[in-house]
Amino acid sequence: MDLQNPDHARRKSDRLSQNALAVLGRVIFSGVFLLSGFNNILHFSQLSLEIADHTLIANAGLLLGLGILFQVGGGILVLLGLYTRIGALMLFMFMLTLTFLYHPFWMYNGTAQMMTQLQQFMKNMVICGAALYIVAFGGGRLSLDWLLLKKE
């Protein structure tokens, strides 16, 4: 391997940039879920009542507890890059469930509320897509997965 070769240096620089961007992406992506999850813990009682009112689910506390587990647990796994794919799958399942429960735009025929719900639905679908991307490609070289499994 010729270290003086500019192509080699460029490829190494590209890999370093990609790895750094993967870490930054994991931090930003997981940070959203971690902040929200910890906020949900702080306001558990109030949120349980809101979920019960909005979804008509009898045991809203259980649903909220599972949501927090998926948010915080999945967020920590993605942040650390440890079992990254499992963490991202947890976040995907959380977002998909949340989206269909809270943003049923199809129930608001032609109203301004329909557009608001549609925008929220689509935003959440983008987040679901990002989670699936992490499921597909993992945490990258700068992750505990990579370190522990010594991927090539």
Backbone bond lengths (Angstrom), bond angles and torsions (degrees), N, CA, C in turn:
res aa  C-N    CA-C-N  psi(-1)  N-CA   C-N-CA  omega(-1)  CA-C   N-CA-C  phi
1 M - - - 1.447 - - 1.530 107.82 -
2 D 1.312 115.66 125.22 1.460 121.95 -177.00 1.530 109.30 -91.31
3 L 1.340 116.18 107.40 1.463 120.56 -178.20 1.526 112.30 -70.98
4 Q 1.327 117.38 -18.38 1.462 120.37 178.49 1.524 111.72 -82.71
5 N 1.309 116.77 -10.97 1.451 122.06 -178.82 1.531 109.49 -67.94
6 P 1.345 117.47 121.87 1.468 119.50 -178.96 1.529 112.96 -62.78
7 D 1.331 117.45 -30.88 1.463 119.31 178.35 1.523 111.18 -65.29
8 H 1.335 116.48 -39.33 1.467 120.51 178.44 1.531 109.92 -63.81
9 A 1.314 117.10 -44.91 1.468 121.14 179.78 1.526 110.72 -62.85
10 R 1.339 116.36 -40.80 1.461 120.31 -179.86 1.528 110.48 -65.81
11 R 1.334 117.66 -43.62 1.465 120.81 179.13 1.526 110.80 -62.66
12 K 1.339 116.22 -40.62 1.465 119.64 178.69 1.526 110.26 -65.13
13 S 1.318 117.34 -41.11 1.458 121.90 177.65 1.529 110.80 -64.41
14 D 1.340 116.22 -41.12 1.465 120.40 178.29 1.519 110.80 -61.74
15 R 1.352 117.62 -43.09 1.462 121.25 179.53 1.523 110.92 -63.94
16 L 1.341 116.07 -41.01 1.460 120.15 178.88 1.531 109.76 -63.21
17 S 1.325 117.19 -43.73 1.465 121.12 178.24 1.527 110.92 -62.79
18 Q 1.327 116.96 -44.32 1.458 120.45 179.70 1.520 110.94 -62.42
19 N 1.322 116.79 -42.20 1.464 120.32 -179.65 1.526 111.13 -65.69
20 A 1.326 116.29 -42.12 1.470 119.96 178.83 1.525 110.60 -65.28
21 L 1.323 116.94 -40.44 1.465 120.35 178.67 1.526 111.41 -66.82
22 A 1.327 117.33 -35.22 1.469 120.29 177.15 1.527 110.41 -63.19
23 V 1.330 117.21 -41.91 1.469 120.49 177.75 1.526 109.85 -64.57
24 L 1.318 117.07 -47.41 1.467 120.49 179.39 1.528 110.68 -59.33
25 G 1.321 116.79 -42.36 1.462 120.76 177.82 1.515 112.06 -61.74
26 R 1.337 116.80 -42.16 1.467 120.30 178.27 1.519 111.28 -64.46
27 V 1.331 116.93 -40.10 1.469 120.89 -179.87 1.530 110.27 -64.48
28 I 1.321 116.74 -47.25 1.466 120.20 -179.50 1.519 110.57 -65.18
29 F 1.322 116.91 -48.01 1.465 121.95 -177.04 1.529 110.85 -61.37
30 S 1.316 116.88 -49.82 1.464 120.00 -178.31 1.520 111.85 -70.64
31 G 1.323 117.15 -32.16 1.461 121.12 -179.34 1.513 112.77 -58.34
32 V 1.323 116.87 -38.37 1.462 121.17 178.52 1.526 110.29 -60.19
33 F 1.326 116.42 -45.44 1.460 120.91 -178.46 1.522 111.90 -71.55
34 L 1.327 116.51 -38.92 1.469 119.41 -179.69 1.523 111.36 -65.74
35 L 1.320 117.37 -46.44 1.469 119.97 178.35 1.522 111.19 -60.77
36 S 1.310 116.53 -44.75 1.461 120.59 179.58 1.527 110.96 -64.89
37 G 1.320 116.72 -43.07 1.462 120.60 -179.85 1.515 112.38 -62.41
38 F 1.337 117.04 -44.95 1.462 119.58 179.16 1.529 110.98 -67.81
39 N 1.320 117.53 -34.42 1.464 120.83 174.96 1.531 110.10 -64.55
40 N 1.319 116.77 -38.98 1.465 120.46 178.12 1.532 111.31 -64.54
41 I 1.318 116.85 -35.90 1.466 120.24 176.68 1.527 110.10 -63.18
42 L 1.329 116.13 -44.29 1.460 121.12 -178.51 1.532 112.47 -64.37
43 H 1.316 117.30 -29.78 1.468 121.78 -175.95 1.529 111.27 -117.54
44 F 1.321 116.48 35.29 1.461 121.97 -172.64 1.529 112.90 -56.64
45 S 1.317 118.25 -49.44 1.477 121.50 -175.95 1.515 111.47 -62.51
46 Q 1.317 115.90 -48.20 1.461 120.53 -179.28 1.530 110.92 -62.37
47 L 1.336 116.54 -44.07 1.462 120.09 -179.20 1.523 111.74 -66.63
48 S 1.320 117.28 -35.53 1.470 120.28 177.47 1.524 110.52 -59.01
49 L 1.331 116.46 -43.17 1.467 120.30 178.57 1.528 111.40 -65.51
50 E 1.335 116.51 -41.28 1.468 120.24 179.14 1.523 111.22 -64.18
51 I 1.322 117.16 -41.39 1.470 120.72 178.84 1.517 110.17 -63.84
52 A 1.323 116.73 -43.44 1.463 120.46 179.07 1.529 110.85 -60.58
53 D 1.331 117.33 -41.51 1.464 121.24 179.16 1.526 111.74 -68.14
54 H 1.319 116.37 -42.37 1.466 120.94 -173.30 1.525 112.50 -77.25
55 T 1.311 117.39 -38.29 1.462 120.56 -172.67 1.519 113.73 -105.56
56 L 1.319 117.19 -13.01 1.458 122.96 -176.21 1.534 111.84 61.75
57 I 1.326 116.47 25.88 1.461 121.49 176.00 1.518 107.59 -87.11
58 A 1.320 116.72 126.90 1.465 121.91 -174.07 1.528 112.11 -63.74
59 N 1.302 118.37 -47.34 1.458 121.10 -176.85 1.530 110.14 -101.44
60 A 1.326 115.53 67.61 1.458 121.04 -176.71 1.525 111.94 -65.19
61 G 1.325 117.94 -30.52 1.464 120.89 178.93 1.518 111.77 -61.63
62 L 1.327 116.85 -38.99 1.459 120.90 177.65 1.530 110.58 -66.20
63 L 1.327 116.02 -44.00 1.460 120.48 177.96 1.531 110.91 -61.11
64 L 1.325 116.15 -44.24 1.462 120.35 178.70 1.527 110.79 -64.35
65 G 1.323 117.48 -42.54 1.463 120.62 178.40 1.521 112.05 -59.84
66 L 1.340 116.23 -43.41 1.471 119.89 177.00 1.525 110.81 -64.27
67 G 1.317 115.80 -40.83 1.469 119.53 178.09 1.515 111.74 -60.80
68 I 1.312 116.63 -43.93 1.465 120.79 178.89 1.525 110.22 -63.89
69 L 1.327 116.94 -42.21 1.463 120.61 177.46 1.526 110.82 -58.07
70 F 1.312 116.83 -44.91 1.461 120.68 179.95 1.528 111.17 -68.73
71 Q 1.347 117.04 -41.95 1.466 120.28 179.35 1.524 111.63 -62.83
72 V 1.314 116.34 -54.98 1.465 120.87 -174.74 1.531 110.61 -73.30
73 G 1.330 116.54 -46.52 1.466 119.48 179.81 1.515 111.99 -62.08
74 G 1.325 116.27 -50.61 1.469 120.04 178.49 1.512 111.56 -63.63
75 G 1.331 116.84 -39.16 1.466 120.55 179.65 1.517 112.28 -62.77
76 I 1.323 117.03 -42.54 1.467 120.42 179.21 1.528 110.41 -65.58
77 L 1.338 116.97 -43.54 1.465 119.77 179.93 1.531 111.64 -61.41
78 V 1.327 117.11 -44.29 1.467 120.36 179.41 1.530 110.22 -67.16
79 L 1.313 117.53 -43.10 1.462 120.96 179.70 1.526 111.17 -57.00
80 L 1.319 116.28 -48.24 1.465 120.52 -178.03 1.522 112.92 -77.08
81 G 1.310 116.55 -18.06 1.454 118.81 -174.39 1.520 110.78 71.39
82 L 1.326 116.94 30.36 1.458 123.49 179.64 1.530 107.48 -111.98
83 Y 1.318 116.77 120.27 1.464 120.71 -171.64 1.535 108.68 50.27
84 T 1.313 114.04 47.10 1.466 121.70 -173.16 1.518 111.99 -56.89
85 R 1.310 116.17 -43.65 1.472 119.49 -177.78 1.527 111.25 -64.43
86 I 1.322 116.93 -39.70 1.474 120.27 177.99 1.527 109.63 -65.35
87 G 1.332 117.31 -44.13 1.457 121.06 178.21 1.517 111.88 -60.32
88 A 1.333 116.66 -44.02 1.467 120.56 179.39 1.523 111.01 -66.26
89 L 1.326 117.44 -35.77 1.462 120.55 176.91 1.530 110.35 -66.17
90 M 1.326 117.33 -39.26 1.467 120.69 175.49 1.531 110.50 -59.81
91 L 1.326 116.59 -43.89 1.462 120.60 -179.08 1.524 111.01 -68.11
92 F 1.331 116.56 -37.27 1.464 120.58 175.57 1.530 110.75 -60.71
93 M 1.327 116.44 -48.81 1.470 120.08 -178.98 1.523 111.13 -63.00
94 F 1.324 117.22 -39.13 1.464 121.31 177.02 1.528 110.17 -61.16
95 M 1.340 116.39 -50.20 1.464 119.92 -176.58 1.524 112.08 -65.54
96 L 1.310 116.86 -39.55 1.462 119.79 -179.62 1.533 110.53 -63.61
97 T 1.324 116.29 -45.05 1.460 120.87 178.50 1.525 110.67 -62.62
98 L 1.332 116.26 -49.13 1.459 121.87 179.92 1.527 110.91 -57.67
99 T 1.307 116.35 -43.27 1.465 121.21 -176.37 1.525 111.72 -62.50
100 F 1.325 116.70 -46.53 1.461 119.01 -178.48 1.525 112.50 -73.19
101 L 1.331 117.90 -28.51 1.468 120.04 177.90 1.531 112.06 -76.68
102 Y 1.330 116.87 -37.71 1.462 120.02 -170.23 1.520 115.87 -104.16
103 H 1.303 118.50 -15.27 1.467 119.19 -175.28 1.528 112.33 -130.07
104 P 1.347 117.49 56.95 1.466 120.73 179.85 1.536 110.93 -79.77
105 F 1.313 116.28 74.88 1.472 121.76 -175.43 1.531 111.71 -58.38
106 W 1.321 117.42 -27.54 1.458 122.53 -177.63 1.533 112.71 -66.54
107 M 1.327 116.81 -11.41 1.465 120.44 -179.23 1.537 112.80 -91.56
108 Y 1.329 118.35 1.01 1.463 121.80 -173.69 1.524 110.99 -121.24
109 N 1.283 119.78 62.77 1.463 124.69 -175.21 1.526 113.84 -44.04
110 G 1.329 115.66 108.79 1.451 122.75 169.56 1.514 117.76 62.56
111 T 1.288 119.67 16.26 1.463 121.42 -178.90 1.525 110.45 -97.33
112 A 1.322 114.92 167.15 1.468 119.84 175.10 1.525 109.69 -61.75
113 Q 1.330 116.47 -34.49 1.468 121.05 177.50 1.530 110.73 -61.36
114 M 1.339 116.05 -34.57 1.467 119.63 177.66 1.521 110.69 -61.47
115 M 1.336 116.95 -43.77 1.466 120.65 -179.74 1.530 111.17 -65.80
116 T 1.318 117.26 -40.21 1.465 120.99 177.53 1.521 110.14 -62.01
117 Q 1.329 116.46 -46.28 1.461 120.36 -179.66 1.529 111.17 -66.72
118 L 1.323 117.13 -38.05 1.460 120.73 177.93 1.524 110.94 -63.55
119 Q 1.326 116.92 -42.90 1.469 120.24 177.94 1.527 111.29 -61.91
120 Q 1.320 117.03 -43.70 1.464 120.57 178.46 1.528 110.77 -65.45
121 F 1.315 116.27 -40.57 1.461 121.44 177.88 1.532 110.17 -60.08
122 M 1.317 116.80 -48.17 1.468 120.97 -178.40 1.527 111.57 -66.41
123 K 1.326 117.58 -39.63 1.473 120.86 176.47 1.519 109.88 -58.87
124 N 1.317 116.42 -45.10 1.456 120.37 179.79 1.523 111.81 -66.32
125 M 1.332 117.05 -32.78 1.465 119.72 176.77 1.541 110.55 -66.76
126 V 1.319 117.10 -33.90 1.469 120.45 175.42 1.529 109.85 -64.11
127 I 1.326 116.65 -42.33 1.463 120.68 177.65 1.530 109.93 -63.83
128 C 1.332 116.98 -40.06 1.470 120.56 175.88 1.528 110.43 -60.49
129 G 1.322 116.75 -41.35 1.465 120.66 177.79 1.520 111.91 -62.36
130 A 1.320 116.93 -41.62 1.466 120.40 177.69 1.521 110.78 -63.66
131 A 1.331 116.71 -40.06 1.469 120.00 177.86 1.527 110.42 -63.07
132 L 1.323 117.09 -42.15 1.465 120.21 178.96 1.533 111.34 -65.59
133 Y 1.321 117.19 -33.63 1.462 120.98 176.09 1.530 110.05 -61.84
134 I 1.330 116.18 -42.43 1.467 120.31 177.82 1.529 109.88 -67.29
135 V 1.330 117.62 -38.51 1.464 120.12 176.41 1.533 109.45 -59.47
136 A 1.318 116.80 -41.95 1.469 120.87 -177.21 1.526 112.79 -70.01
137 F 1.335 117.77 -40.60 1.464 120.34 -170.53 1.523 114.46 -110.81
138 G 1.318 118.20 -8.12 1.456 120.22 177.29 1.514 113.15 75.82
139 G 1.322 115.42 -166.00 1.457 122.35 -172.61 1.518 115.57 -89.54
140 G 1.313 118.13 -8.38 1.459 120.99 179.71 1.523 112.43 89.86
141 R 1.314 114.46 -179.05 1.467 120.81 -176.19 1.524 113.60 -69.25
142 L 1.315 117.50 -26.51 1.463 120.50 179.97 1.529 109.37 -97.64
143 S 1.320 115.04 60.36 1.460 121.46 -179.45 1.518 108.67 -140.26
144 L 1.316 115.82 160.18 1.460 119.68 175.87 1.530 110.81 -66.89
145 D 1.337 117.12 -31.42 1.466 119.64 175.53 1.526 110.04 -55.93
146 W 1.313 115.53 -49.11 1.467 121.06 -177.88 1.523 110.67 -63.68
147 L 1.307 116.01 -45.44 1.460 121.10 -178.42 1.532 111.32 -62.66
148 L 1.322 116.21 -44.53 1.470 120.08 -176.41 1.516 112.89 -76.47
149 L 1.330 116.96 -32.03 1.460 120.18 -176.57 1.526 112.99 -99.78
150 K 1.337 117.23 -9.04 1.470 122.61 -179.86 1.517 111.48 48.93
151 K 1.331 115.81 55.14 1.467 120.91 -179.34 1.517 109.99 -66.86
152 E 1.303 114.65 153.01 1.476 121.24 177.02 1.504 109.15 -101.06
